[in-house]
């Protein structure tokens, strides 16, 4: 049996999904999501080494956060605190991406992707 997603109908109505989620997610979650933005995979691209937060769609609580080390069509593998790797199904979580203030390997991966097209 699948998980219940209470905010699913609201997200279909609103264009600005980030502000909608910030309004309805628990205060505990919102406090930890400062300097992040909702990753809408239709409009945004996820790269290796991006710091992301997995927010459970059914509870609205942060499950884990870490750096992306592998991306497939339906799964993302995170490196957690340089200790262990965890695999998550994309469809069970809202993804929030940490805003980077300084350059990292993202620019390299983005230019590599563009050169391969």
C-alpha positions as CSV (number, residue, x, y, z in Angstrom):
1,X,0.0,0.0,0.0
2,X,1.4,3.4,-1.0
3,X,2.1,6.3,1.3
4,X,-0.5,9.1,1.8
5,X,0.6,12.4,0.4
6,X,-1.5,15.1,2.1
7,X,-0.2,18.1,0.1
8,X,-0.5,16.5,-3.3
9,X,-3.6,18.3,-4.4
10,X,-2.3,21.7,-3.2
11,X,0.9,21.3,-5.1
12,X,-1.1,20.5,-8.3
13,X,-2.9,23.9,-7.9
14,X,0.0,26.2,-7.0
15,X,2.7,27.2,-9.5
16,X,5.1,28.3,-6.7
17,X,5.5,24.9,-5.0
18,X,8.4,26.1,-2.8
19,X,6.2,28.8,-1.0
20,X,3.3,26.4,-0.8
21,X,5.4,23.7,0.9
22,X,7.0,26.3,3.3
23,X,3.5,27.3,4.3
24,X,2.2,23.8,5.1
25,X,5.2,21.8,6.2
26,X,5.9,21.4,10.0
27,X,7.7,24.3,11.7
28,X,10.5,21.9,12.7
29,X,11.1,21.1,9.0
30,X,10.9,24.7,7.8
31,X,13.5,25.8,10.3
32,X,16.0,23.3,8.9
33,X,15.3,24.2,5.3
34,X,16.7,27.7,5.4
35,X,18.8,28.6,2.3
36,X,17.2,25.8,0.3
37,X,14.7,25.6,-2.5
38,X,12.2,23.0,-3.7
39,X,13.7,20.9,-6.5
40,X,11.1,20.5,-9.2
41,X,12.7,18.0,-11.4
42,X,10.6,19.2,-14.4
43,X,12.3,22.6,-14.3
44,X,15.6,22.0,-12.3
45,X,18.5,19.6,-12.8
46,X,20.1,17.7,-10.0
47,X,23.9,17.2,-10.2
48,X,26.4,15.1,-8.4
49,X,27.8,16.7,-5.2
50,X,24.7,18.8,-4.6
51,X,23.5,18.9,-1.0
52,X,19.9,17.9,-0.8
53,X,17.3,17.3,1.9
54,X,14.8,14.5,1.7
55,X,11.4,15.5,3.2
56,X,9.0,12.6,3.6
57,X,5.8,13.3,1.6
58,X,3.5,11.7,4.2
59,X,4.9,13.2,7.4
60,X,6.5,16.4,6.2
61,X,9.6,15.7,8.3
62,X,13.2,15.6,7.0
63,X,14.3,12.0,6.6
64,X,18.0,12.6,5.7
65,X,20.3,15.1,4.1
66,X,23.5,14.6,2.3
67,X,25.6,14.9,-0.9
68,X,24.4,13.3,-4.1
69,X,26.8,10.6,-5.3
70,X,24.5,8.7,-7.8
71,X,21.3,9.5,-9.7
72,X,19.1,7.1,-11.6
73,X,15.6,7.5,-13.1
74,X,13.9,6.6,-9.8
75,X,16.5,6.6,-7.1
76,X,19.1,8.9,-5.6
77,X,22.1,7.7,-3.5
78,X,23.3,10.1,-0.8
79,X,26.6,10.2,1.1
80,X,25.7,10.9,4.7
81,X,28.4,12.7,6.8
82,X,31.2,11.0,4.9
83,X,30.3,7.8,6.7
84,X,27.8,5.8,4.8
85,X,25.6,5.8,1.6
86,X,21.8,5.6,1.6
87,X,19.5,5.0,-1.4
88,X,16.1,6.8,-1.6
89,X,13.2,6.5,-4.0
90,X,12.5,9.9,-5.6
91,X,8.7,9.4,-5.6
92,X,8.5,9.1,-1.8
93,X,10.1,12.5,-0.9
94,X,10.1,16.2,-1.6
95,X,13.6,17.2,-2.6
96,X,15.1,20.5,-1.4
97,X,18.5,21.6,-2.7
98,X,20.9,23.7,-0.7
99,X,21.8,27.1,-2.2
100,X,25.5,27.2,-2.8
101,X,27.4,30.4,-2.0
102,X,30.7,29.4,-3.5
103,X,31.5,27.4,-6.6
104,X,31.8,23.7,-6.4
105,X,32.0,20.8,-8.8
106,X,28.4,21.6,-10.1
107,X,29.8,24.0,-12.7
108,X,32.1,21.3,-13.9
109,X,29.3,18.7,-14.1
110,X,27.0,21.2,-15.8
111,X,29.5,22.1,-18.5
112,X,30.4,18.4,-19.0
113,X,26.7,17.6,-19.5
114,X,26.3,20.4,-22.0
115,X,29.3,19.3,-23.9
116,X,28.0,15.8,-24.2
117,X,24.7,16.9,-25.7
